[in-house]
Amino acid sequence: MNVRGAIELLLDRMNTRNQFVGGTFAAFGGTAGNMQMLQKDANAAITLWREKRDTSGLKQLAATLHAYSSLTDVEYKQIMEALDGEK
C-alpha cells in the first residue's frame, strides 16, 4: 500500500462510518457535528500531505478512525506502514 491507497482506505472507512452513524443515531441528533469535524480534519490532513508531504495529519486521522473501530488492527497497521514509508 502507498500513501494514496492509505488515503483511499481512510476515506472509504470515513464514508462507511458516516453512513452507520447517520442511520443509527439520526433520531438522537448531535452526531452530525462530530462527522463534520472529522471531515474537516481529513481535508486538512490530505492538504498537508499534498502540499508538504507531511503525513502527521493522516496518521492522526488513522488513529482516530482506529479508536472509533472504523479500521481493523490490520488496516491500521498497513496504513501506518505506508505513511511511515513516505519521506
N, C-alpha and C positions, 0 to 999 in steps of 0.2 A: 504494500500500500504506500502511496505517496501522499503528499500534503493535500493535493486536490481530491484524492479519494477519501482522505480523512474528513475534509470539509463536506463532501457529498454525504458521507455517512452521518456526520453530526446534524446536517440539515434534515436528512431523512428522519432521524430519531426525534428531532425537534418537532417535525410535522406530525409524526405518529403520536407524540406526547400531547401536542396541541389538540388533536382530534379526540384523544382519550379524555383529556381534562374538559374540553368543551362538551363532550357528550355525557360525561359522568357528573360533573359538578355545575352544569349550566343553571340548574334551579337554585343553587346556593349563592351564586354571584361571588365576586371577589377574586376569582382566579384569572380573569382576563388580563388584569394589570400585571400579574406575575409573568404571564406568557409574553406580554408586550415588552416587559423589561428584558426577558431572556432574548427576544428577537433583536432588541437594540444592542444587547451585548454581543450577539452573534454578528450583527452587521459591523460593529466596531472592531471585533476580532478579525474578521475577514479583511476589512480595510487596512488594518495594521499589518497584516501579513502581506497583502498586495503591495503596499507602499514601502514597507521597511523589511519585509521578510522576517518579522518578529512573530514568533508563534506563541508568545506568552498568553495572549487573549484566547487563542484556540485551545490551549491547554486548560485554562480556567473553565472554558465552556464545556470541554470534555469532562472535567472533574464534576461540574455541576450536573450535567446530564447523567453521569455515573451515579452520583448521590441520589438523584431522582429515580434511579433504576431504569432509566431510558436506554442505557448502554449496559451490555453484559460485561463481565470482567474481561473476557477475551477481546471484545470490541474495544474496550477502554485501553487495554494493553497494546493492541495493534495501532490505535490512533496515536497513543503517546510515543510509540517507537517511530512512527512516521514523522511526527512533529519533532522528536529529538534528532532525527536524521537530517532535518532541514538546517542548513548552515547559511 
